[in-house]
């Protein structure tokens, strides 16, 4: 956020979730003087998550471990809400995000590229294009009916 704040001073980062490192992140925000730019909202209940996706200019999932993040369903949820995404190569839908131009995929732990991606999307002339591309991708490839059709094709190949 500090790198981004130098370019976009009024940037606001909303962090959802909980975990063992939450206190560490709170301290880091204070130490870096970012308390006006970062909000911790804790666990976001399922019935509120769409509201958060819709109020966001970008959804960011900076996964660093494939053990913690497999497919990346939250990335699909954000794209379904027409929110541009930034994630890492670890997330299972990364190739589709790149191919559909619905967000930016970066290497894990690369804070410089993460900051550049945030700035790029926020300064993009038409970020809603990425959002609509993401929604289109989800509707074409990740609906339950499409998943069922593709699963059936795989089963038929195995028989």
VOROFI-571677 format. One record per residue: residue number from 1; x, y, z of N, C-alpha, C in turn. Coordinates in nm, 2 decimals, decimal comma. Each point is the difference from the previous one (the first is absolute). Layout:
N
NUM | X | Y | Z | X | Y | Z | X | Y | Z
...
end
This chain:
159
1 | 0,08 | -0,12 | 0,00 | -0,08 | 0,12 | 0,00 | 0,09 | 0,13 | 0,00
2 | 0,11 | -0,01 | 0,07 | 0,09 | 0,12 | 0,00 | 0,04 | 0,04 | -0,14
3 | 0,04 | -0,09 | -0,08 | 0,04 | 0,03 | -0,14 | -0,11 | 0,06 | -0,07
4 | -0,12 | -0,06 | 0,01 | -0,12 | 0,05 | -0,07 | -0,04 | 0,14 | 0,05
5 | 0,01 | 0,02 | 0,14 | -0,03 | 0,13 | 0,06 | 0,08 | 0,11 | -0,06
6 | 0,12 | -0,02 | -0,03 | 0,09 | 0,10 | -0,06 | -0,06 | 0,05 | -0,13
7 | -0,07 | -0,09 | -0,07 | -0,06 | 0,04 | -0,13 | -0,14 | 0,05 | 0,01
8 | -0,08 | -0,07 | 0,09 | -0,14 | 0,02 | 0,02 | -0,02 | 0,03 | 0,15
9 | 0,02 | 0,12 | 0,05 | 0,01 | 0,03 | 0,14 | -0,13 | -0,04 | 0,08
10 | -0,12 | 0,00 | -0,07 | -0,12 | -0,03 | 0,08 | -0,05 | -0,14 | -0,02
11 | 0,10 | -0,09 | -0,04 | -0,03 | -0,14 | -0,02 | -0,06 | -0,06 | 0,13
12 | -0,10 | -0,09 | -0,01 | -0,06 | -0,07 | 0,11 | 0,01 | -0,15 | -0,02
13 | 0,06 | -0,07 | 0,09 | 0,01 | -0,14 | 0,00 | -0,09 | -0,06 | 0,11
14 | -0,09 | -0,08 | -0,04 | -0,09 | -0,07 | 0,09 | 0,04 | -0,14 | 0,01
15 | 0,03 | -0,05 | 0,12 | 0,05 | -0,13 | 0,02 | -0,11 | -0,08 | 0,07
16 | -0,04 | -0,11 | -0,07 | -0,10 | -0,09 | 0,06 | 0,07 | -0,13 | 0,04
17 | -0,04 | -0,06 | 0,11 | 0,05 | -0,13 | 0,05 | 0,06 | 0,01 | 0,14
18 | 0,04 | -0,11 | 0,04 | 0,06 | -0,01 | 0,13 | 0,11 | -0,10 | -0,01
19 | 0,08 | -0,01 | 0,11 | 0,11 | -0,10 | 0,00 | 0,11 | 0,04 | 0,10
20 | 0,09 | -0,09 | 0,01 | 0,11 | 0,02 | 0,10 | 0,08 | 0,12 | -0,02
21 | 0,01 | 0,05 | -0,12 | 0,09 | 0,12 | -0,03 | -0,07 | 0,13 | 0,01
22 | -0,13 | 0,00 | 0,03 | -0,08 | 0,13 | 0,00 | 0,06 | 0,10 | 0,09
23 | 0,05 | -0,03 | 0,12 | 0,06 | 0,10 | 0,09 | 0,13 | 0,05 | -0,06
24 | 0,07 | -0,08 | -0,06 | 0,13 | 0,04 | -0,07 | -0,04 | 0,10 | -0,11
25 | -0,10 | -0,02 | -0,08 | -0,04 | 0,09 | -0,10 | -0,05 | 0,13 | 0,05
26 | -0,07 | 0,00 | 0,11 | -0,05 | 0,12 | 0,07 | 0,12 | 0,08 | 0,04
27 | 0,10 | -0,06 | 0,06 | 0,12 | 0,07 | 0,05 | 0,08 | 0,06 | -0,12
28 | 0,01 | -0,08 | -0,11 | 0,07 | 0,05 | -0,12 | -0,07 | 0,13 | -0,06
29 | -0,13 | 0,00 | 0,00 | -0,08 | 0,11 | -0,05 | 0,03 | 0,13 | 0,08
30 | 0,00 | -0,02 | 0,13 | 0,03 | 0,11 | 0,10 | 0,15 | 0,05 | -0,03
31 | 0,09 | -0,10 | 0,00 | 0,14 | 0,04 | -0,01 | 0,03 | 0,07 | -0,13
32 | -0,07 | -0,03 | -0,11 | 0,02 | 0,06 | -0,13 | -0,08 | 0,13 | -0,02
33 | -0,08 | 0,03 | 0,10 | -0,08 | 0,13 | 0,00 | -0,12 | -0,01 | -0,10
34 | -0,06 | -0,12 | -0,02 | -0,10 | -0,02 | -0,10 | -0,14 | -0,02 | 0,06
35 | -0,02 | 0,04 | 0,13 | -0,13 | -0,03 | 0,06 | -0,11 | 0,07 | -0,07
36 | 0,02 | 0,11 | -0,07 | -0,11 | 0,07 | -0,07 | -0,03 | -0,07 | -0,14
37 | 0,09 | -0,09 | -0,04 | -0,01 | -0,06 | -0,13 | -0,04 | -0,15 | 0,01
38 | 0,00 | -0,06 | 0,12 | -0,02 | -0,14 | 0,01 | -0,11 | -0,02 | 0,10
39 | -0,10 | -0,08 | -0,03 | -0,11 | -0,04 | 0,09 | 0,00 | -0,15 | 0,01
40 | -0,01 | -0,05 | 0,12 | -0,01 | -0,14 | 0,03 | -0,15 | -0,03 | 0,03
41 | -0,07 | -0,08 | -0,08 | -0,14 | -0,03 | 0,02 | -0,02 | -0,14 | 0,06
42 | 0,10 | -0,07 | 0,03 | -0,01 | -0,14 | 0,06 | -0,07 | -0,09 | -0,10
43 | -0,06 | -0,11 | 0,06 | -0,07 | -0,10 | -0,07 | -0,12 | 0,06 | -0,07
44 | -0,01 | -0,02 | -0,13 | -0,12 | 0,06 | -0,07 | -0,10 | -0,12 | -0,03
45 | -0,12 | 0,01 | 0,06 | -0,09 | -0,11 | -0,02 | -0,05 | -0,01 | -0,14
46 | -0,03 | -0,12 | -0,04 | -0,04 | -0,04 | -0,13 | -0,11 | 0,09 | -0,06
47 | -0,09 | 0,04 | 0,08 | -0,11 | 0,08 | -0,05 | 0,04 | 0,15 | -0,03
48 | 0,12 | 0,04 | 0,05 | 0,05 | 0,13 | -0,03 | 0,11 | 0,01 | -0,10
49 | 0,05 | -0,12 | -0,04 | 0,12 | 0,00 | -0,09 | -0,02 | 0,07 | -0,14
50 | -0,12 | -0,02 | -0,05 | -0,03 | 0,06 | -0,13 | 0,00 | 0,15 | 0,01
51 | -0,05 | 0,05 | 0,11 | 0,00 | 0,15 | 0,03 | 0,15 | 0,05 | -0,01
52 | 0,09 | -0,07 | 0,06 | 0,14 | 0,04 | 0,00 | 0,06 | -0,01 | -0,14
53 | -0,03 | -0,11 | -0,07 | 0,05 | 0,00 | -0,14 | -0,05 | 0,12 | -0,08
54 | -0,13 | 0,03 | 0,01 | -0,06 | 0,10 | -0,08 | 0,05 | 0,14 | 0,04
55 | 0,04 | 0,02 | 0,12 | 0,05 | 0,14 | 0,04 | 0,15 | 0,01 | -0,02
56 | 0,07 | -0,10 | -0,05 | 0,14 | 0,00 | -0,02 | 0,04 | 0,04 | -0,14
57 | 0,10 | 0,08 | -0,02 | 0,06 | 0,03 | -0,13 | 0,08 | -0,12 | -0,05
58 | 0,06 | -0,07 | 0,09 | 0,08 | -0,12 | -0,03 | -0,01 | -0,10 | 0,11
59 | 0,00 | -0,13 | -0,04 | 0,01 | -0,10 | 0,10 | 0,14 | -0,06 | -0,01
60 | 0,07 | -0,01 | 0,11 | 0,14 | -0,05 | 0,00 | 0,01 | -0,13 | 0,09
61 | 0,06 | -0,10 | -0,06 | 0,02 | -0,13 | 0,07 | 0,15 | -0,03 | -0,02
62 | 0,09 | 0,05 | 0,08 | 0,14 | -0,01 | -0,02 | 0,06 | -0,14 | 0,06
63 | -0,06 | -0,11 | -0,04 | 0,04 | -0,13 | 0,05 | 0,15 | -0,03 | -0,02
64 | 0,06 | -0,06 | 0,11 | 0,14 | -0,03 | -0,01 | 0,02 | -0,15 | 0,01
65 | -0,10 | -0,08 | 0,02 | 0,02 | -0,14 | 0,02 | -0,12 | -0,08 | -0,06
66 | 0,03 | -0,10 | -0,08 | -0,10 | -0,08 | -0,07 | -0,07 | -0,09 | 0,11
67 | 0,06 | -0,02 | 0,11 | -0,06 | -0,08 | 0,11 | -0,11 | 0,08 | 0,06
68 | 0,01 | 0,13 | 0,01 | -0,10 | 0,08 | 0,06 | -0,11 | 0,05 | -0,10
69 | 0,04 | 0,01 | -0,13 | -0,09 | 0,05 | -0,10 | 0,00 | -0,09 | -0,12
70 | -0,10 | -0,07 | -0,03 | 0,00 | -0,09 | -0,11 | -0,06 | 0,06 | -0,12
71 | -0,13 | -0,02 | -0,02 | -0,07 | 0,05 | -0,12 | -0,02 | 0,15 | -0,01
72 | -0,04 | 0,06 | 0,11 | -0,02 | 0,14 | 0,00 | -0,14 | 0,04 | -0,02
73 | -0,09 | -0,07 | 0,07 | -0,15 | 0,03 | -0,02 | -0,03 | 0,15 | 0,03
74 | 0,07 | 0,06 | 0,09 | -0,03 | 0,14 | 0,03 | 0,03 | 0,09 | -0,11
75 | 0,10 | -0,04 | -0,08 | 0,03 | 0,08 | -0,12 | -0,12 | -0,01 | -0,10
76 | -0,05 | -0,11 | -0,02 | -0,12 | -0,02 | -0,08 | -0,12 | 0,08 | 0,05
77 | -0,02 | 0,00 | 0,13 | -0,11 | 0,07 | 0,06 | 0,02 | 0,15 | -0,03
78 | 0,12 | 0,05 | 0,01 | 0,02 | 0,15 | -0,02 | -0,02 | 0,03 | -0,15
79 | 0,04 | -0,09 | -0,09 | -0,02 | 0,02 | -0,14 | -0,15 | -0,01 | -0,04
80 | -0,07 | -0,08 | 0,07 | -0,14 | -0,01 | -0,03 | -0,07 | 0,13 | 0,04
81 | 0,06 | 0,07 | 0,09 | -0,06 | 0,13 | 0,04 | 0,06 | 0,12 | -0,08
82 | 0,07 | -0,04 | -0,11 | 0,06 | 0,10 | -0,09 | 0,11 | 0,08 | 0,06
83 | 0,07 | -0,06 | 0,10 | 0,11 | 0,07 | 0,06 | 0,14 | -0,05 | -0,05
84 | 0,08 | 0,09 | -0,06 | 0,13 | -0,04 | -0,04 | 0,08 | -0,07 | 0,11
85 | 0,08 | -0,10 | -0,03 | 0,08 | -0,07 | 0,10 | 0,15 | 0,01 | -0,02
86 | 0,07 | -0,02 | 0,11 | 0,14 | -0,02 | 0,00 | 0,03 | -0,12 | 0,08
87 | 0,07 | -0,09 | -0,05 | 0,04 | -0,12 | 0,08 | 0,13 | -0,05 | -0,05
88 | 0,04 | -0,11 | 0,06 | 0,13 | -0,06 | -0,04 | -0,01 | -0,12 | -0,09
89 | 0,11 | -0,04 | -0,05 | 0,00 | -0,12 | -0,09 | -0,04 | -0,13 | 0,07
90 | 0,00 | 0,00 | 0,13 | -0,04 | -0,12 | 0,08 | -0,15 | -0,03 | -0,02
91 | -0,08 | 0,10 | -0,01 | -0,14 | -0,02 | 0,00 | -0,04 | -0,08 | -0,13
92 | -0,09 | -0,10 | 0,02 | -0,04 | -0,09 | -0,11 | -0,06 | 0,07 | -0,12
93 | -0,06 | 0,11 | 0,01 | -0,06 | 0,07 | -0,11 | 0,09 | 0,11 | -0,06
94 | 0,12 | 0,00 | 0,04 | 0,09 | 0,11 | -0,05 | 0,01 | 0,00 | -0,15
95 | 0,01 | -0,11 | -0,07 | 0,02 | 0,00 | -0,14 | -0,13 | 0,06 | -0,07
96 | -0,12 | -0,03 | 0,06 | -0,12 | 0,05 | -0,06 | -0,01 | 0,15 | 0,03
97 | 0,05 | 0,05 | 0,11 | 0,00 | 0,15 | 0,03 | 0,08 | 0,07 | -0,10
98 | 0,12 | -0,06 | -0,03 | 0,09 | 0,06 | -0,10 | -0,06 | 0,00 | -0,14
99 | -0,05 | -0,11 | -0,04 | -0,05 | -0,02 | -0,13 | -0,12 | 0,08 | -0,03
100 | -0,09 | 0,02 | 0,10 | -0,12 | 0,08 | -0,02 | 0,02 | 0,15 | 0,03
101 | 0,12 | 0,04 | 0,04 | 0,03 | 0,14 | 0,04 | -0,10 | 0,05 | 0,10
102 | -0,03 | -0,08 | 0,10 | -0,09 | 0,04 | 0,11 | 0,08 | 0,04 | 0,13
103 | 0,13 | 0,01 | -0,01 | 0,08 | 0,04 | 0,11 | 0,15 | -0,01 | -0,04
104 | 0,08 | 0,00 | 0,11 | 0,14 | -0,01 | -0,02 | 0,05 | -0,11 | 0,09
105 | 0,09 | -0,09 | -0,05 | 0,06 | -0,11 | 0,07 | 0,15 | 0,04 | 0,02
106 | 0,04 | -0,02 | 0,13 | 0,14 | 0,04 | 0,03 | 0,07 | -0,12 | 0,07
107 | 0,13 | 0,00 | 0,01 | 0,07 | -0,11 | 0,07 | -0,03 | 0,01 | 0,15
108 | 0,00 | -0,11 | 0,07 | -0,02 | 0,01 | 0,15 | 0,12 | 0,08 | 0,06
109 | -0,04 | 0,07 | 0,11 | 0,10 | 0,08 | 0,08 | 0,07 | 0,11 | -0,07
110 | -0,05 | 0,04 | -0,12 | 0,06 | 0,11 | -0,07 | -0,08 | 0,13 | 0,03
111 | 0,04 | 0,07 | 0,10 | -0,07 | 0,12 | 0,05 | 0,00 | 0,11 | -0,10
112 | 0,12 | 0,01 | -0,07 | 0,01 | 0,11 | -0,10 | -0,10 | -0,02 | -0,11
113 | -0,01 | -0,12 | -0,06 | -0,10 | -0,03 | -0,10 | -0,14 | 0,01 | 0,05
114 | -0,03 | -0,03 | 0,12 | -0,13 | 0,01 | 0,06 | -0,04 | 0,15 | 0,00
115 | 0,09 | 0,08 | 0,05 | -0,02 | 0,15 | 0,00 | -0,02 | 0,05 | -0,14
116 | 0,08 | -0,04 | -0,09 | -0,02 | 0,05 | -0,14 | -0,13 | -0,04 | -0,06
117 | -0,04 | -0,13 | 0,03 | -0,13 | -0,04 | -0,05 | -0,12 | 0,08 | 0,06
118 | 0,01 | 0,03 | 0,13 | -0,11 | 0,08 | 0,06 | 0,00 | 0,14 | -0,06
119 | 0,11 | 0,06 | -0,02 | 0,00 | 0,13 | -0,06 | -0,05 | 0,00 | -0,15
120 | 0,05 | -0,11 | -0,07 | -0,05 | -0,01 | -0,14 | -0,15 | -0,01 | -0,01
121 | -0,06 | -0,08 | 0,09 | -0,15 | -0,02 | -0,01 | -0,07 | 0,13 | 0,04
122 | 0,05 | 0,06 | 0,11 | -0,07 | 0,12 | 0,05 | 0,02 | 0,12 | -0,09
123 | 0,11 | 0,00 | -0,08 | 0,02 | 0,11 | -0,09 | -0,05 | -0,03 | -0,15
124 | -0,05 | -0,12 | -0,01 | -0,05 | -0,05 | -0,14 | -0,12 | 0,09 | -0,04
125 | 0,00 | 0,04 | -0,13 | -0,11 | 0,08 | -0,05 | -0,14 | -0,07 | 0,02
126 | 0,00 | -0,13 | -0,02 | -0,13 | -0,07 | 0,00 | 0,02 | -0,13 | 0,08
127 | 0,01 | 0,01 | 0,13 | 0,02 | -0,13 | 0,08 | -0,12 | -0,09 | -0,01
128 | -0,12 | 0,06 | -0,03 | -0,12 | -0,08 | -0,01 | 0,01 | -0,10 | -0,11
129 | 0,09 | 0,02 | -0,10 | 0,02 | -0,10 | -0,10 | 0,05 | -0,13 | 0,06
130 | 0,10 | 0,01 | 0,09 | 0,05 | -0,12 | 0,07 | -0,11 | -0,07 | 0,07
131 | -0,08 | 0,08 | 0,07 | -0,12 | -0,05 | 0,08 | -0,09 | -0,07 | -0,09
132 | -0,04 | 0,05 | -0,11 | -0,10 | -0,06 | -0,09 | 0,06 | -0,13 | -0,06
133 | 0,13 | 0,01 | -0,03 | 0,07 | -0,12 | -0,05 | 0,00 | -0,12 | 0,10
134 | 0,01 | 0,04 | 0,12 | 0,00 | -0,10 | 0,11 | -0,14 | -0,06 | 0,01
135 | -0,10 | 0,08 | 0,00 | -0,14 | -0,05 | 0,01 | -0,03 | -0,09 | -0,12
136 | 0,04 | 0,04 | -0,12 | -0,02 | -0,08 | -0,12 | 0,07 | -0,14 | 0,02
137 | 0,13 | 0,00 | 0,04 | 0,07 | -0,13 | 0,02 | -0,08 | -0,09 | 0,10
138 | -0,04 | 0,06 | 0,11 | -0,07 | -0,08 | 0,10 | -0,13 | -0,06 | -0,06
139 | -0,07 | 0,08 | -0,07 | -0,13 | -0,05 | -0,06 | 0,03 | -0,11 | -0,11
140 | 0,11 | 0,02 | -0,07 | 0,02 | -0,10 | -0,11 | 0,07 | -0,13 | 0,04
141 | 0,08 | 0,01 | 0,11 | 0,08 | -0,12 | 0,04 | -0,03 | -0,05 | 0,14
142 | -0,05 | 0,08 | 0,09 | 0,00 | -0,05 | 0,14 | -0,14 | 0,00 | 0,06
143 | -0,10 | -0,01 | -0,08 | -0,14 | -0,02 | 0,05 | -0,01 | -0,15 | 0,04
144 | -0,09 | -0,04 | 0,08 | -0,02 | -0,14 | 0,04 | -0,03 | -0,08 | -0,12
145 | -0,08 | 0,05 | -0,09 | -0,03 | -0,08 | -0,12 | 0,12 | -0,03 | -0,09
146 | 0,09 | 0,10 | -0,01 | 0,12 | -0,02 | -0,08 | 0,09 | -0,10 | 0,07
147 | 0,01 | 0,01 | 0,13 | 0,08 | -0,09 | 0,08 | -0,05 | -0,14 | -0,01
148 | -0,13 | -0,02 | 0,00 | -0,06 | -0,13 | -0,01 | 0,03 | -0,06 | -0,14
149 | -0,02 | 0,08 | -0,10 | 0,03 | -0,05 | -0,14 | 0,15 | -0,04 | -0,02
150 | 0,09 | 0,08 | 0,06 | 0,14 | -0,04 | -0,01 | 0,04 | -0,12 | 0,08
151 | -0,07 | -0,01 | 0,12 | 0,02 | -0,12 | 0,08 | -0,04 | -0,13 | -0,07
152 | -0,12 | 0,02 | -0,06 | -0,05 | -0,12 | -0,08 | 0,09 | -0,04 | -0,11
153 | 0,06 | 0,10 | -0,07 | 0,09 | -0,03 | -0,11 | 0,12 | -0,08 | 0,05
154 | 0,05 | 0,04 | 0,12 | 0,12 | -0,07 | 0,06 | -0,04 | -0,14 | 0,03
155 | -0,12 | -0,02 | 0,07 | -0,04 | -0,13 | 0,04 | -0,02 | -0,09 | -0,13
156 | -0,05 | 0,05 | -0,10 | -0,02 | -0,07 | -0,13 | 0,13 | -0,05 | -0,06
157 | 0,10 | 0,09 | 0,02 | 0,14 | -0,04 | -0,05 | 0,06 | -0,12 | 0,08
158 | -0,04 | 0,00 | 0,12 | 0,06 | -0,11 | 0,09 | -0,07 | -0,13 | -0,02
159 | -0,12 | 0,00 | -0,05 | -0,07 | -0,13 | -0,02 | 0,05 | -0,08 | -0,11
end
